[in-house]
Amino acid sequence: MSRSPTFPVKSDPPKLGDTDKIVVGVADLAVSRDPNKTIITYALGSCIGVTLYDPVAKVAGMLHFMLPESTVSPEKAAANPAMFGDAGVPLLYQKVLDAGARRERLIVCAAGGAEVLADDGHFRIGNRNRTILRKLFWKLNLLLAADDTGGQHSRTISIRLSDGLINVRTQGKENILWPH
């Protein structure tokens, strides 16, 4: 039985807009100055997605952190500070400033922090993540412009760099978080 030669199969062209997305994974962050990009993160259960945006410089950043405090695992925090709110938020803040954003123009938004696990409430990771988020921005003297946090449902958050539009999707419904 002879084998026919194999030829590379041409894949479907990317869907319109797919190449314009920067996907932030769990325990990850991204910063961009490209006005043609949208930064997005998926499946925010108890995790929190934080966005920072400078509307003048058109610089945006996003962090998807899992846990509030890095003291639970200094080794993991050293290897991946974006896993923890107390390490990831300052890192995101610095990277956005390094990319040309100005502190006084930053618009801060967040989504996630749900209580999605069916436990007795002992761990309450979503609540602890929401608390650390507010404490960190209070220390930076920045307020949340808008947030969609808490509850029991996971979310997807995206930010469009051209105008800073922040969209949150939960349970199949889209909601513009900022500007409101």
Order of alpha helices (4+ residues) and beta strands (2+ residues): beta-beta-beta-beta-beta-alpha-alpha-beta-alpha-beta-beta-beta-beta
